[in-house]
Structure formats: structure tokens, C-alpha cells
Amino acid sequence: MSSSLDIGRRNAIPIIYTSGTHYEVGFDVGRTFRSLIQEYLGVSKVVNKLLLPAYETKEGRAAYDSTLASLTENYPHYVKELEGTADGAQVPFHQLMLLHVNDAVFMAAGLDLGEIIDTPTGCSSLSINKEGQILLGHTEDALGELLNYVYIVSARIHDKPRGRQATLDENFTALCYAGHLPGFCMGYNHHGLTFSINVICPRKVLAAKTPRHFLCRALLSAKTIGGAHDILRDEGTGSAHGFSVNMVFMHQDGDYLFENVEIGPAENCNESPLSIVTLSLGEHLLHTNKYLRLTNITEEDGKCMESSNLRHARASQFPAPKNCHDLLELLSDTEDSTFPFFREGSEKDPAKTVALGVFDLVKKTWTIWMRNPRTADPLLEIPLLFTWST
């Protein structure tokens, strides 16, 4: 099968503008990007050598079923959205859901990811809160098989409230992996929230809890900073995974709040452990793929940790970033040949940077590169259209 694995890094990204119910929006996303979704499912080693075999085991299927039951109760609107994507793309629903449950299924099945495919080690986010420089930069890194399998969804959703954190209206724009719900990479909503996500790899990932993909999708509906915290805390169930959110809440009067939130798996409890830090004026924060504050959670000590440590060490060699030029200098850095910030994949590090984005909250723009900014111009610049509607 011919695929994006064979054609090198493309300097292109498709965008869909869509509105309707959760199912209708999901269906239009699936229908529009049917070829990308079908092709990715066909060539993905993660899907075909890991997730589907794990799903066929008794233990893996039990983890899948218990997680889906929890999601159907708590987030039925997002389950319907994913069903719409599967129907529109004409692919089995369980294959798309497996992309979201992932680790919980293969861990329950007793499979070792490292025995089958190298783990992803990606995503770096740099927040800068300086006078006149309110910036959030992010490298979206993933296994090389996801290179060129991304698109942007700009959606307006009006639906009846259902489940936990139910909303009547949503209006957001987000970068998405093929077949995934929006929210897992980077994006913003019309209430003034802008955010990026860093995957973190705790040793235990839990079934029957809320996968981080769904919490990130719900985050696109947040109207306030407190509402964002409630979504991530997920009281009553809690997160299955570990991850970090870098977010800025802009207000209509020009004021803003800059935060980093670390989220841990809800082991032996019914809500996600959170660590929240607010960036004061004059501060910056680099976050990669390890906990900086929730250090009581045991993490995998493989490439995810090694890569994060090396990126932080490399960042310490740079002067404190003050502006967009400094931000791009760091996030485009390739000095470390094994685990650079901007990745092109190697024998030891299979991750690739599929996109680099910079949110400028003063200019109210989102600029995206598909190639290294040191050698390429940005592909596009999207206006951040905040309406602050209730």
C-alpha cells in the first residue's frame, strides 16, 4: 500500500470547517479525511502489530470494554463524535477507539510495547510570559508513521447536553491526528482558551478510567480556568494516563492567565491528581514528557525519560527566552543528534516532529510550520477568533 511513509515530509495540511451535532461533525471529519484515516489504519504498526492483537486477547478486550462503558456513561457526546468519524471514514469504530484507549489495552494484555515498536518520545512546549510577549510554542512529535497524517478541524457544535461536563455549544480549532478526536495536540476555543499537550509515560495506565484523549477533547469546551481544572480533575472517575497541559486563558479586557497543569493517572482514587503552576509576568516554562512536580508517580525510565532529560539539559545551554525568535531557536534546535527538539527520526529515536506551532496571544495568531523553521517559512497563520460568548 502506498502511504505517506513513502513520500517524505510534506509541506501541506488540510483543514475542514464544519458545524452540527457531535455525530454530524465527526461524520464530516471522517468523510472528508476518509483516505487519510483508512490509509493510516492500514499501514500503522501500532494498530496492526500492537492494538489489534491486544484487543483480541481476553484481558485486552476486557480493558477496552470497561473503558468504553465508562466513556459511554460520562462522555456519550464524544463517543458519538468518534462514532461519526468512524462512519464517515467507513472504518470499524473499535479501531478508532483503540487509538484512544491504547496503553490500557496492551498493558492489560500483557504486551510490552518496547518488544514490538519503539515508544514515542515527543512533544516540547515552551511558554513565555513577558511584557508584550505572550507566547506558547509547541513541537507536535509522534512516531514516524504519523508524519503527514494530520489535519486541522475547525468546528462549531450545537447539541443537547449529555454526560459529564456536558455543553450546549462548542466552537474550536485544533490540530488532529488521523482518526483521533480533536484536542490531543494543540488548539484553541472561542472562550479564550489556547493549549498544547505533552504526553507523559507513567508505568501504570488504567482501564475503566478516562483516556487523556477524551479529557483533552473535553478541554476544548472549557469556558473558564476553573472549568478547565474540573475537566482535567474528572471527579468521579479520573484519568487513565499521564499528561501535561500548557494553557493560556485570554479575557475580553486583555487580561490573561498562563498555567501548566500536570495530570496523573487516578490510581486507587476517583479523580486525577493535578499539579498546577501559574506563570508570573517575566517567567517562562519548558515542558517535555516527564513530570516536573508530580514526582511521586512512577514513570517509565526508557526513551521518553531519556529524551526529556536531554532536551531540558540542552535548553539550559540557551539564554532565557524573551520573544518568538528565542522560542523558535530552541524548538527548532537539532544540536543533539539523538534526541533533538525538532526531530526527523533516527535509528535510536523513531519520533518525528509532524508540526511546530506558535500561539501569539498579543497578535492573536496561530502560526504552523510543517518543516524546521530554521530552513523553511511557516505554512500558514490562523487568526485566533475569540468571541468570549457564554
Secondary structure, 3 states (H helix, E strand, C coil): CCCCCCCCCCCCCCEEEEEECHHHHHHHHHHHCHHHHHHHHHHCHHHHHHHHHHHCCHHHHHHHHHHHHHHHHHCHHHHHHHHHHHHHHCCCHHHHHHHHHCHHHHHHCCCCHHHHCCCCCCCEEEEEEECCEEEEEEEEEEEHHHCCCEEEEEEEEECCCCCCCCCCEEEEEEEEECCCCCCCCEEEECCCEEEEEEEECECCCCCCCECHHHHHHHHCCCCCHHHHHHHHHCCCCCECCEEEEEEEEECCCCCEEEEEEEECCCCCCCCCCEEEEECCCCEEEEECCCCCCCCCCCECCCHHHHHHHHHHHHHCCCCCCCCHHHHHHHHCCCCCCCCCCCCECCCCCCEEEEEEEEEECCCCEEEEECCCCCCCCCCEEEECCCCCCC
